[in-house]
Amino acid sequence: MINHPSYPEKDEEKEAAVERARASIGKGDYDVLGNNCENFVTEVLTGKGRSRQAERVGPIIQMAAATFLALTDPDECKYKKKIWSK
């Protein structure tokens, strides 16, 4: 059971959550950072989608991708002189 202070408690709030869930069917493709299961649950229950996991992991993934691109394509790296001039 998910328990959070901002989740619906009253019947009308619960009905609104069910309507938000129904309205989201077929809406958007799954995206691990921007449209994941945590986003879905918080949007359905609170009306505002949020994924704390993605918020924490997103910058790490972006940094890893930028590092990968910089190492595989030195022309795209603004620090290429420092890295490849050794």
TORSE-36325 format. One line per field, with one value per residue: residue number from 1; residue in one letter; x, y, z of N, C-alpha, C in turn. Coordinates in steps of 0.02 Angstrom, whole numbers. Each point is the difference from the previous one (the first is absolute). Last residue first. Layout:
% residues N
num = [NUM:...]
residuo = [A:...]
nu = [X:...]
nv = [Y:...]
nw = [Z:...]
cau = [X:...]
cav = [Y:...]
caw = [Z:...]
cu = [X:...]
cv = [Y:...]
cw = [Z:...]
***
This chain:
% residues 86
num = [86:85:84:83:82:81:80:79:78:77:76:75:74:73:72:71:70:69:68:67:66:65:64:63:62:61:60:59:58:57:56:55:54:53:52:51:50:49:48:47:46:45:44:43:42:41:40:39:38:37:36:35:34:33:32:31:30:29:28:27:26:25:24:23:22:21:20:19:18:17:16:15:14:13:12:11:10:9:8:7:6:5:4:3:2:1]
residuo = [K:S:W:I:K:K:K:Y:K:C:E:D:P:D:T:L:A:L:F:T:A:A:A:M:Q:I:I:P:G:V:R:E:A:Q:R:S:R:G:K:G:T:L:V:E:T:V:F:N:E:C:N:N:G:L:V:D:Y:D:G:K:G:I:S:A:R:A:R:E:V:A:A:E:K:E:E:D:K:E:P:Y:S:P:H:N:I:M]
nu = [2392:-198:-246:-145:-23:-98:-236:-216:-222:-120:-71:158:82:-127:-26:8:-171:-216:-45:-46:-216:-163:-6:-106:-235:-95:-14:-176:-216:-74:-136:-224:-137:-105:-192:-224:-267:-252:-253:-222:-32:-10:67:220:175:44:120:234:135:48:105:93:199:212:-5:-188:-227:-203:-243:-246:-172:-133:-52:-211:-81:82:-89:-204:5:44:-177:-136:72:-48:-215:-39:182:230:247:258:198:141:83:36:-58:10]
nv = [741:131:-43:89:239:107:-17:94:41:-194:-119:-105:-222:-235:-187:81:155:-89:-103:140:86:-141:-19:171:-7:-144:76:149:-99:-112:91:46:-188:-100:102:73:96:134:81:-34:-175:-244:-68:52:-125:-213:-8:34:-181:-162:117:191:138:-135:-215:-42:-82:101:133:-4:-178:-12:154:64:-133:48:184:-31:-93:146:126:-99:11:193:17:-114:46:7:32:85:112:-82:-255:-283:-255:-278]
nw = [-1250:-69:13:180:14:-184:-31:101:-76:-157:-202:-147:58:34:142:226:60:33:208:182:21:94:234:119:14:159:219:58:48:209:178:-57:-39:184:86:-133:-71:-86:75:83:179:-31:-223:-62:96:-95:-205:-1:54:-166:-213:-165:-19:12:-113:-184:-169:-142:-56:41:20:216:183:102:181:214:113:111:215:176:86:162:222:121:95:207:192:46:-162:-11:97:186:-19:-43:-131:0]
cau = [52:65:36:-4:25:71:39:63:29:18:-58:-18:39:4:-6:54:64:4:5:68:45:-8:29:73:21:-5:55:64:4:41:66:31:26:54:60:39:68:49:62:-14:6:-20:-67:-48:-7:-33:-70:-36:-6:-54:8:-68:-52:12:26:67:40:39:73:29:21:7:69:18:-35:30:66:-11:-20:60:40:-33:15:71:4:-28:-73:-32:-72:-41:-37:-48:33:-27:36:-42]
cav = [-32:30:-36:-74:-24:16:-49:-5:67:15:26:64:56:49:-35:-49:36:35:-50:-27:52:4:-61:7:52:-30:-50:35:35:-38:-14:64:28:-43:18:-59:12:-54:27:47:69:10:-26:41:65:-7:-18:59:46:-22:-67:-27:50:62:-13:29:-7:-62:2:66:13:-60:-8:49:-17:-62:17:34:-51:-39:42:-3:-67:2:40:-36:7:-35:11:-46:36:50:64:47:63:59]
caw = [41:-17:-54:3:64:1:-38:36:6:69:35:-30:28:-55:-64:-8:-3:-65:-53:5:-25:-72:-29:5:-47:-67:-6:-12:-63:-48:27:16:-63:-23:39:16:24:-8:-24:-55:23:69:14:-37:34:65:-9:-26:57:44:27:2:-3:37:67:-1:61:5:3:-4:-69:-41:-22:-52:-62:-25:-28:-64:-48:-15:-45:-66:-28:-21:-62:-58:-6:56:15:-38:-53:24:-5:49:-3:0]
cu = [39:57:68:46:5:32:75:49:66:34:17:-59:-18:36:5:-2:58:68:9:12:72:47:-5:35:76:23:0:59:66:10:46:71:35:32:59:63:33:69:53:63:-19:0:-23:-71:-48:-9:-36:-75:-35:-8:-56:3:-71:-60:12:26:69:39:31:76:34:16:11:71:20:-32:34:67:-11:-16:64:39:-32:20:72:6:-23:-76:-26:-73:-44:-40:-50:41:-33:44]
cv = [-51:-32:29:-32:-76:-27:15:-46:-1:68:22:32:68:62:47:-36:-48:35:33:-52:-24:52:2:-60:9:51:-31:-48:35:37:-32:-10:67:28:-43:21:-67:20:-56:30:51:73:19:-22:46:68:-2:-14:65:46:-17:-72:-25:47:64:-5:29:-1:-69:-4:68:19:-63:-10:47:-20:-62:20:31:-54:-38:41:-8:-66:6:39:-36:1:-42:7:-45:36:53:65:49:62]
cw = [-39:39:-16:-51:0:64:2:-37:38:4:72:35:-30:26:-59:-67:-12:-7:-69:-55:1:-30:-76:-31:0:-52:-69:-7:-13:-65:-51:27:13:-63:-21:35:13:22:-3:-30:-54:21:70:13:-38:33:67:-4:-21:61:49:24:5:2:40:71:-11:65:6:8:-9:-71:-42:-26:-57:-66:-28:-32:-69:-51:-21:-51:-69:-32:-25:-65:-64:-7:58:21:-42:-55:20:-4:48:0]
***
